[in-house]
Amino acid sequence: MPPEFINPDVRRFVKGGGMILGIILICAGILIALYPPLLSLIVALTFIFAGIFFIYLGYYYKKVSRRFHDPFIDFFFRT
């Protein structure tokens, strides 16, 4: 019986989605072991998507800072 302090959403994820995620990770590990250039492709795509995400995040905060005058945002995102 799981502890009562664990969130029911987390329990649901571990029961259903956690198993699927584990299987996907094992398959990815096997594919990387059989075809090593796949690792460099995964790392490159991760960097590209992280870069796109941070550019979008900077644009969003700059747009929000024009609406709300927050000194924290003004300090880091000056125009």
C-alpha positions in Angstrom: 0.0 0.0 0.0 1.5 3.4 -1.0 2.0 6.1 1.5 -0.9 8.5 1.9 1.1 11.6 1.4 1.7 10.8 -2.3 -0.4 12.9 -4.6 -3.1 10.9 -6.4 -2.0 12.4 -9.7 1.5 11.1 -9.1 0.1 7.6 -8.3 -1.9 7.6 -11.5 1.2 8.6 -13.6 3.3 5.9 -12.0 0.7 3.2 -12.5 0.0 4.0 -16.2 2.4 6.5 -17.8 5.4 5.5 -15.7 5.5 2.1 -17.2 5.2 3.4 -20.7 7.9 6.0 -20.1 10.2 3.2 -18.7 9.6 1.1 -21.8 10.4 4.0 -24.1 13.6 4.8 -22.2 14.7 1.2 -22.4 14.1 1.1 -26.1 15.9 4.4 -26.6 18.9 3.0 -24.6 19.0 -0.1 -26.8 18.8 2.0 -30.0 21.6 4.3 -28.8 23.7 1.2 -28.0 23.1 -0.2 -31.4 23.4 3.1 -33.3 25.7 5.6 -31.4 25.2 8.6 -33.7 21.6 8.6 -32.5 22.9 10.0 -29.1 24.5 13.0 -30.8 21.3 13.6 -32.7 19.2 13.5 -29.5 21.6 15.9 -27.7 21.6 18.3 -30.7 17.8 18.4 -30.8 17.6 18.9 -27.1 20.0 21.9 -27.4 18.0 23.3 -30.3 14.7 23.0 -28.6 16.1 24.5 -25.4 17.4 27.4 -27.3 14.1 28.0 -29.0 12.4 27.8 -25.6 14.7 30.3 -24.0 14.3 32.7 -26.9 10.5 32.5 -26.6 10.7 32.9 -22.8 12.8 36.1 -23.2 10.4 37.4 -25.8 7.4 36.6 -23.5 8.9 38.3 -20.5 9.9 41.3 -22.5 6.3 41.6 -23.7 4.9 41.1 -20.2 7.3 43.7 -18.7 5.8 46.3 -21.0 2.4 45.7 -19.5 3.4 45.2 -15.9 6.1 47.4 -14.4 8.0 44.9 -12.3 11.5 46.0 -11.1 12.7 42.4 -11.2 11.8 42.0 -14.9 13.1 45.5 -15.7 16.5 44.6 -14.1 17.1 41.5 -16.2 15.3 42.4 -19.4 16.1 46.0 -20.1 15.4 47.3 -23.6 
